[in-house]
Amino acid sequence: LLDQIPKDNLNKLLQRKIVMNAIINKGSNKEFIRLLKAKADKMDADRKWNKV
């Protein structure tokens, strides 16, 4: 099933889930920021690897 979803859509779903979780747990802004940074770092790493 996951293979049928384009990666971009999967990332958007993941981001939406993270945002929803952040809204629900308003106190966890630090965790939210940490997740966003981790995601950005991972996307940068993926980009570097894909440019072989």
N, C-alpha and C positions, 0 to 999 in steps of 0.2 A: 504493500500500500504506500509506504513512504517513497518507494522508487517512482511512483506515479506522480508525486508532487514535485514540481520544479524546485530546485534548491532555493531560488529567490523567495518563492512563496513560503517555503519552510522557515527561512530566516525571518520573514515578516510575521509569521505565526508565532515564532519564538519571541520576537521582540514585543509583540502585542501581549503575549502571556507575561513577559517580564514587567511590562508597563502596568498591566492589570494587577499583578501581584504587588507592585510598588504602591499602587493607589489603595489597594485593600490594606496593606501594612504600611500606613503612612509613616510610621516611626522608623522604617528601615531604609531611609534615603541613602545612607552610607553603603548599604548592601547593594542597592539599586545602581549607584554610581560605580561600585566595584564591578558589578556584572557587565555594565555597559563598557567599561574600560577593558575588561577581559575579552569581551566580544570584539571590540575594535582591534585589540592586539591580535586576536586569532584571525580576524579577517585580513589584517596586514600580512600575517605569516602565510596564510593561504595564498594571497596574491603573489608573494615572493616565490613560493614553491611552484605555483602554476606558470610562472614566467620562465621556466627552465629553457 
